Amino acid sequence: MTNFLSFTGRVMGIDDFPIVPNDPQAGCYKLFSLTDRNGSIVNFVVEPSTYFVEHVKVKVGDIVTGFYDADAPVPFIYPPQYRAIVMAKDNPNYFVKVSFFNSQLISSDGNLKLNVSRQTEIVLENGQAFNGNPANRDLIVNYGATTRSIPAQTTPYKIIVLC
C-alpha cells in the first residue's frame, strides 16, 4: 500500500536528469519542473518506469498532475523534488485518481468509492487485461461524473492496476 500524494501544475521545464556522473543511461531520466497557480514549484524525477496515463507525451506548457509516494525519502532542498510514480496530463474528458483502494473499493483518503461495471476496462500497466479483483490494491482510476455523497461514488471508465 502506497501513500500517494499529488501536485498539479504547468510544466515549466523538462530537462535531462543524470543519476550519476558519466551516466551510461543519460537521457533516460528527466526532471519535470511544475508551477501551480499560487506560484509554488515542485520538481518531479521522471524515470523510465514512471507511468504516464494514456501514454501521452508531455511538453512544456501542459498542465499535469504528478503522483508520488508521500512516505518515500526526499532530498531536503528547494524546490521540493519527488520521484514521479504516475503522471497524468490534464484532460477535460476524465479525472484521474491514484490511490490504494480497500476491499470495498474506497480510496485511502475516503473520498472516492468505485462501482465497477462490465464496461469498466481493467488492465495492468502494460495494457494487458487484469482478470482478478482490483480491491486491496494501488490503482490508477480514470472516471467522469461522481455522486455528491461522502464518499463520492463513480463508475470508472478505466482502472489500471499497479502491481
CORDABEL-V63572 format. One line per field, one symbol per residue. ss: DSSP state (H for helix, E for strand, L for the rest). Layout:
# CORDABEL-V63572
ss = ???
This chain:
# CORDABEL-V63572
ss = LLLEEEEEEEEEEEEELLLLLLLLLLLLLEEEEEELLLLLEEEEEELLLLEEHHHLLLLLLLEEEEEEELLLLLLLLLLEEEELLEEEELLLLLEEEEEEELLLLEELLLLEEELLLLLLEEEELLLLELLLLLLLEEEEEEELLLLLLLLEEELLLEEEEEL
